[in-house]
Amino acid sequence: MKPIHLLSLALPLIAALATGAQAGEMPGNVGACAESTIEETGGRLEGDTTFETGTFVSFANGGRQISYDREEGIVGSRIGDPVRICLVSVPEGCPPGDDRGKVYRTTNLRTGASWEMADSQHMCGGA
């Protein structure tokens, strides 16, 4: 049995803290990253198992991404895959309380596949 080094367990947390995100949270500042795992994948619309309506992914830390396009990186992902999620952009001029439209770049750490998608089907101020 291979020994577990405490430093190897702490490195993901240290990296998250250094980039402005806590372990278990979505990053809040552009350029910040966090690590989580894939909790669910599917089509954009409920019941779509072929990704014909687009793509949806949710993470164990409560984050999610959604797209009208078929994202092959998500199609090839599995529940439980580790991911690194980085905040790429935040929309400006949004109505108060409407924080939709943050764009994240996510990398599946098992497959190496990456995708860039928003956290909502519509940007702030939209439908």
C-alpha positions in Angstrom: 0.0 0.0 0.0 1.4 3.4 -1.0 1.7 5.9 1.8 -0.4 9.1 1.5 1.6 12.3 2.0 -0.3 15.1 3.8 1.2 17.6 1.4 -0.4 15.9 -1.6 -3.8 16.1 0.1 -3.3 19.8 0.8 -2.0 21.0 -2.6 -5.4 21.3 -4.3 -6.7 23.4 -1.3 -3.5 25.5 -1.4 -3.9 26.1 -5.1 -7.5 27.1 -4.8 -6.8 29.5 -2.0 -3.9 31.1 -4.0 -6.3 31.7 -7.0 -9.1 33.3 -5.0 -11.4 30.3 -4.7 -12.1 28.1 -1.7 -12.3 24.3 -2.1 -15.9 23.4 -2.6 -16.9 26.8 -4.2 -17.1 28.1 -7.7 -14.4 30.7 -8.4 -15.6 34.3 -7.9 -12.9 36.3 -9.5 -11.9 36.3 -13.2 -8.8 34.2 -13.4 -9.5 32.2 -10.3 -9.9 28.4 -10.4 -11.4 25.7 -8.2 -11.5 22.0 -8.3 -14.5 19.8 -8.0 -16.0 16.6 -9.5 -18.7 16.1 -12.1 -22.0 15.3 -10.5 -24.3 15.1 -13.6 -24.2 15.4 -17.4 -26.9 15.4 -20.0 -28.7 17.3 -22.7 -29.7 20.9 -22.2 -33.4 19.9 -21.9 -34.5 17.4 -19.4 -34.8 13.9 -20.8 -32.3 14.5 -23.6 -29.8 11.6 -23.3 -28.3 12.1 -26.7 -27.2 15.8 -26.3 -29.3 16.9 -29.3 -30.6 19.9 -27.4 -27.2 21.0 -26.2 -25.2 20.1 -23.1 -25.5 20.4 -19.3 -23.0 19.6 -16.6 -23.2 20.1 -12.9 -20.5 19.9 -10.3 -20.3 18.6 -6.7 -19.5 22.2 -5.5 -22.9 23.5 -6.8 -21.7 24.9 -10.0 -23.1 24.2 -13.4 -22.6 25.0 -17.1 -25.1 24.9 -20.0 -24.9 25.3 -23.7 -27.1 25.1 -26.8 -24.2 23.2 -28.5 -23.0 19.6 -28.1 -19.8 19.8 -26.1 -17.8 16.7 -26.8 -15.6 17.2 -23.7 -18.7 16.8 -21.5 -20.1 13.9 -23.6 -16.9 12.0 -22.9 -17.0 12.8 -19.2 -18.2 10.5 -16.4 -19.8 11.1 -13.1 -17.1 11.6 -10.4 -14.4 12.8 -12.9 -12.2 15.5 -11.3 -12.4 18.9 -12.9 -10.6 22.3 -12.7 -13.1 25.2 -13.2 -11.7 28.7 -14.0 -13.8 31.8 -14.2 -13.1 33.4 -17.6 -15.6 36.4 -17.7 -18.4 38.1 -15.9 -21.1 40.1 -17.8 -21.3 43.8 -17.1 -24.3 46.1 -16.7 -26.6 43.4 -15.4 -29.8 44.3 -13.6 -29.5 44.1 -9.8 -29.7 40.6 -8.5 -29.3 39.0 -12.0 -25.9 37.3 -11.9 -26.4 34.9 -14.8 -23.9 34.6 -17.7 -20.6 33.9 -15.9 -18.4 32.0 -18.3 -16.1 29.2 -17.0 -13.4 27.2 -18.7 -13.5 23.7 -17.3 -10.9 20.9 -17.8 -11.7 17.3 -17.1 -8.6 16.2 -15.2 -9.1 12.5 -16.2 -9.5 13.0 -19.9 -7.7 16.3 -20.4 -10.7 17.7 -22.4 -11.7 21.3 -21.9 -14.8 23.4 -22.6 -15.9 27.0 -22.1 -19.5 27.6 -21.3 -21.8 29.9 -19.3 -23.6 29.1 -16.1 -27.0 29.8 -17.6 -28.8 29.4 -20.9 -29.3 33.1 -21.0 -27.1 36.1 -20.1 -28.1 38.5 -17.4 -31.1 40.7 -18.4 -32.2 38.0 -20.9 -35.1 35.6 -21.0 
